[in-house]
Amino acid sequence: MPVVATLTCRWVPGTLDRVRITTPHHEEIWSIQDIARRFGRDAVNALYLHGKYIATQAL
């Protein structure tokens, strides 16, 4: 059975270009440009429209 990794992106409060990336074991802050490069337009649209983006990937 494959292991699934879940990554959640949310805005850092009080910023316009910083996104908090969280996994079950780690947390980082990236710029919105980094999110766009790594996850594409769908992730950026979800952040602006819904305030969060959730990515899952089988490992």
Secondary structure in CASP SS format (residue, H / E / C, confidence):
PFRMAT SS
TARGET T0000
AUTHOR 0000-0000-0000
METHOD secondary structure of the structure
MODEL  1
M C 1.00
P C 1.00
V C 1.00
V E 1.00
A E 1.00
T E 1.00
L E 1.00
T E 1.00
C E 1.00
R E 1.00
W E 1.00
V C 1.00
P C 1.00
G C 1.00
T C 1.00
L C 1.00
D C 1.00
R E 1.00
V E 1.00
R E 1.00
I E 1.00
T E 1.00
T C 1.00
P C 1.00
H C 1.00
H C 1.00
E E 1.00
E E 1.00
I E 1.00
W E 1.00
S E 1.00
I H 1.00
Q H 1.00
D H 1.00
I H 1.00
A H 1.00
R H 1.00
R H 1.00
F H 1.00
G C 1.00
R H 1.00
D H 1.00
A H 1.00
V H 1.00
N H 1.00
A H 1.00
L H 1.00
Y H 1.00
L H 1.00
H H 1.00
G C 1.00
K E 1.00
Y E 1.00
I E 1.00
A E 1.00
T E 1.00
Q E 1.00
A E 1.00
L C 1.00
END
